[in-house]
């Protein structure tokens, strides 16, 4: 008697053939059909009407690919003359594969390349890709996102293109990753948010399409520009002054000033005694460099203002104090503040910032490594769906709408607050997302 190696109830293994890299299991499904699928009559009105052979891929075993050769019975109904094949509940309805293999491919395709999964199972790479696509579509359809009260819009560079990032700033989670960061893409995503009227704040950088999308879809929400994107423009202005000074130096001095540029960009409290001495030498020797350094520091100090009115007054005093020589270098900054004044100074009413930026940067540093052989859809799926449920933190806030007031606590916990970016960065660092 042949041992049943399939471990599937109701199946009888007739024979097992071994190839170089494969097992072929010849088997049949023993339970009889309970009724005609067309008219619903019971088995006594059915009679056998030949057989047909089908081969289904199954889970690999002992390092070999497995195929199940099924001698499948055909039946004909005496009442309605319908001809049908016996149903096989363990086989997938859409693929020539077992259900358990399809489920396995779904999980593996989130963390491995389609080619490696195809090679291990014997399933065509295109089939693996289609299973993955259907799986992600199902996960997306089943996912009920908690609309962030504090929503963040940013971008990361993946596969040589900027991609839109939607984040829950309050929970510090990644909500979704979008294929691009155009106004239309951001607008369509925001339109699909459930209860989008619950959004109070939208944090972003100074990318106009973000602001346009937020204003059109979330008119009740206040937009705030992340201060990091503003203050770094002061550092960039200082660096432009450094480059201007450097152009008139000897080759050795140019190399030294390029090496010391990080000292100029740091805050005074972060400098060592030796670095302070180096800073003093450069700023004394080149007064315009010293003036630019002090202007940069004064702009950074604006962000310690007690309120928006004080910050605006301090900014106007700072802008008016720029010398004629420095104004061209700081013009990009003063222009940006003029164009984004309302959103920039909203920081002093909220103190919101895209705190997830550091974690996203960890992702950016490793995207070249995870990008080999992966498409954007695969990377997005791993970021959004690939973490274990135990890695997800329950949401901390629920919009106070009528539906949520009536919502029970267990149902609420099933909703998705997003992927913890710190967890995602750790997994990337450990190489767990690589194929």
N, C-alpha and C positions, 0 to 999 in steps of 0.2 A: 504494500500500500504506500502510495506517494505521500510524503509529509506535506501538509498544507502550509507552505511558506508565505502565503499572502497575508495571513492574519486578518482575513475579511470574513465575517459571518455569512453563511449561505453559499459560499464558493467551494467547489470541489476541484482540486488540482489533479489533472490527469497525467501530466508529464512536465519535466523541466529540462530544457536544452541549454547548454553552455556554449557561448561563442568567445571570441578573443576578449571582448570588453563588455559582453552583454549576457543577461539571462533572458530566455524566452520561456514564460510559464504558460503552458496550455491548460486552460481551465474552463469550467462552465458554472453558470449560476443556477442553483438547484430549485429555489422557490418558483412555483408556478404563478402566472399572472392571475390576479383575483377577479378581474373583470375586463371586458372589452373597452378600450379607451374611447371608442366612438359612441356606442349605445349603452354601455354600462352593464351588460349582461354578465352573468357569473360563468366560471370556467366550463361547466358541462356543455355549453353551446359553442365552445371553441375547439378547433382541431389543428393539429400540427400541419404546417404548410412549408416544409423545407427548413434549411438552416443557412446562415451566413456567417462568415468569419470576419472578425474585426480585431485589430491589434491596438491596445491602449498602453500608453506609457504609464509607468508607476514609479514610486520612490526608488532611488538607487539602493542597492544592497551589496554589501561586501565589496564596495568600490566599483561595482559594475552597474551599468544601466539595465533597467528591467522593463520588459514588454510583456503584456498579458495578451495571449492569443485566445480569443473567446469564440467558441462555437455557439453562435447565438441562434436560438430557436425562433422561427417565424410562425405566426398563428393567423388563422382566418376565422372570422366570426360567421356562424351559420345564419344568424339573424339579420345582420346588416351587411355582410360580405366584406367587412373591413379587413385588410391585411396589415399586420403590424409585427414589429420585432419585440421580443420580450424586454421589458424594462430592466435596466441595470442601475439601481439606485446608488451604487458606489462609483459610477462613472460620471464625469462632468457632462452636462448637457450640451456644451458648446465646443469642447475640445476632445481630441482622442487621447484622453488622459483620465486617470482616477481623480476623484475629488480631492483626496488627500495630497496628491502630487500638485494640483493647482494651488491648494492652500500653502503648500511648502514653497512653491515658486513665488507666490505673492510675498511671503516674508523674506525670502532670500534676495529677491530682486530689489529690495530696498537697501541692501547693504553690499551687494556684489554686482559685477558687470553682467549684462545679459549674456555675453559670450560664454563666461565661465559657468553660468547656470545651465545654458544650453548644452555645453560639452558634458557636464556631469549627468544630465538627465536624458540626453538624446532627443530632446524636444528642439524644434527649429528655433533659432534666435528670434525670428519674427513673432513666433507664437509666445515666447517669453515676454517680448515687448508688449504684445497685445494683452497678455494676462496682467502685466504691471499696470498698463494704462487703465484697464477696467477696474483694477483694485483701487488705484488712487482715485478714480472718479467716484467709486463707491464710498471711500473714506471721506472725500470732500462732501458728498451728499449727506452723509450721516453726521458730519461734524457740525455742532451747534456752538458757534463762537460767542463768547461774552463780548459785547460791544464795549470797548475801553471807555472809561470816563476821561482818562488822559491818553489821547491817541498820539503816537509818534509816527512820522513819515520820514524815512531816510533812504539811503541806497548803499549797496555794496557792489563791488566789481567782481563778477563771476563770468568765466568763460569769455573774456575779452569784451564784456558789455556791462553797462550799469544796470542793475536790477533794483526795482522798488522794494522797500522793506516797510511792512506795517507792523507796528509794535504796540504793546500795552505798556505805557510808561509807568503806570502805577504798579503793575505786577512785575515789570521788567522782564517781559516775555516777548518772543517773536510770535506774532499772530499769523503772518503770511509773507510769502516771498513772491513778487510779481515779475513777469518776464521783462518789463522795462519800467521806466519812470516817467512816461509821457503823461500829459494832462488827461487824455482820454482814458488811459489805463487806470490811473489813480481815481478818476471820477467814477468809472464803472464799478470799481471795487467798493468805494465808499457808498455808492447807491445800493449795493447789495447787503450792507451791514444791517442787521436787525436792530430796530429801535435806535436808529442813528441820532435821534434827538437827545439821547442820553449823553452824547459826547459834550464835554464842557471845555476842554482845552485840546489844541492840536499843536504839538511841538515839531519843528522842522528846521531845515537849513534854508538859506536864501535862494531857493530854486522856485522861480515864479510859478511853474505849473502846479506845484504843491499848494501854494496859496490860492491860486485860481480854483483848483478842485475843491479845497476845503470851504472856500467862501460860497461856492455854488451849491454844494451838497450839505454842508453843515453850517448854515448861517447863524445858528445859535451859539456856536463854539468860538472861543477866542483863540487866535493864532499867536504863538510865541516862538520866536527864533531862538534856537539853542545858543547860549552865549559863547560856547566853544567856537562856533563858526564865525562869531564876530570878533572876539579878542585875538584869534589867530591872524586876522587881517592886519592887526597892529604889528605882530611879529613879522609878517611878510613884508610890511613897509620898511621895518628896520633892516630886514635882510636885503632889500633893494638898495638901501643906503650903503650897506656893507659892500655889495657888489660894485657900486659906483666908486667907492673909496679904493677897493681892491684893484680896479682897472689901472690905477696910476702907480702901483707898487712894483717893486722888483719881483722876479719870479719866486725868489725865496720868501719874500714877505707875503706874496699872494697865497702861497701854499700854507703859510702859517695862519693867515687870517681866515682862510677856508677851514682850517682845522679848529680854529677858535670860535667859529660862528655859533657853536652850541652854547658857549659861555654867554654870548650876547643875547641869546634867545631864552635863557633861563631866568627865573625870578631871583632877586638878590638873596633871599633866604635859603635858596637851594644851592648856593655857591660855596665852595670851600675857600679857605684863606688864600690859597695859591691862585684859584680862579678869580677871586676878587682883585688880586694884584694884576693879573693878566688883563682883566676888564679895565682897570684904571689906566693901564699903559695905553691900550688902544683908544679909549675915549678921551684921554688927555692929548695924545698925539694928533688925533683927528677930531676936532671939536664938533663937526657936523655929525659924526658917529655917536659922540656922547650926547648931543642934543636929541638925536633920534632914539637913543636908548632910554633917555629920561621921558620922552614923549610916549614911548611904548609902555613904560612902567606906569605913567600917569593914567593912561587909558585903562590898563588892567585895574588900577585902583578905583576906577569909576564903579566897578561892580560890587563894591562894598558899601555903596550908598544905602541909606535907610529906606528910601522910598523912591517912587518913579519921579516925582517932582524934583527931588534933590539930584537924582541921577541926570535928568535932563539939564538942569542948571550947570552941573559939573561938566557935562559934555560940551555945552556951548562955551564955557570958559576954556576948556581944553582945546576945542577947535579954533577959537579965537586966538589962542596963544601960540599956535603953530607958526613958525617963521616962514617967510616967503620961500626959503630954500627947501624946507621940508614939505611944504604943501603938495607938490606934485607926487611925492612918494606916498603920502597918506591920502591922496585923492580917492583911490578905490574904496578905502574905508569910509571916508566922509560921504561919498556918494551912496554907498550901501546904507549907511545910517539914515541918510535923507530919504531914500526910497523905501526903507523898511522900518521907519521910526516907530510906528505904532506897534509892530510886532516885536521889535527888539526891546523896547522899554516895557513891554508887557511882562518881561522877565521879573520885574520888581513887584508885580502883583501876584505872581504864581511861584517863582523860583523853580519852575519846571526846567528840566534838561533831559536830553536823550541819554539817560544813564547807561543804556545798553550799548553805546558806541564802542566801549572798550572790548566788550565780548564780541561784537561784530567784527572788530579789527582782528581778533584772533581767528575768526572765520576767514577773513580776507587773506591773511598770511598763508593759509593752507589751501586756498581754492585751487591753486595751480596743481597741487598734489592730488586733491580729490577729483579734479576736473578731467584727468586723463581717462578717456573712454566713457565718460558720463555726459549725459545731456542735461540741460537746465531742469527739465522735468524730474529727472532722477534726483538731482541735488535738492530741489524744492521738496520733493516727497520725503526725503530723509530728514530734512530740517523740520518739516511741519508734522509729519506722521511717524517718523522713524524711531522716536524715543519710546521706551516702555511707558506704559501708563503710570507706573510707580515713580517715574521721573517727573511727572507733571504735578505742579503745585496747585491745589484747589484755589479757586478765585476768592478774592477778599471783599468783593463788592458786587452788589446786584442793583441794577436800575430800579427805582421805586415807581414802576408803572403798575397798572392794575394787574397785568398778566403775571408779573413777577411777585406781586404781593400774594397772589393766590397760589404761586408755585410752591411745591413742597420742597423741603430741604434735600431729600434723596435725589429728586429729579434735578435740582439745581446743581448738585455735585457732579452730575454727569456732563455738564457743560464744560466747554474747553476754554481755559484762559490763555492758552498759547504755550509755546515751547520755551523752557528756561534756557536763555542764551548761555549762561555760565555752564550749564550741563552740556549743551551742544559743543561749546568750545573745548571743554575737557575731553569729550569723546573724540573730537577732531585731533587734539593733541596726542591722544593715545592711539590714533590710527584706526579707530573702530569703524570709520565710515569709508574705508578704502577697500577696493576690490582686490 
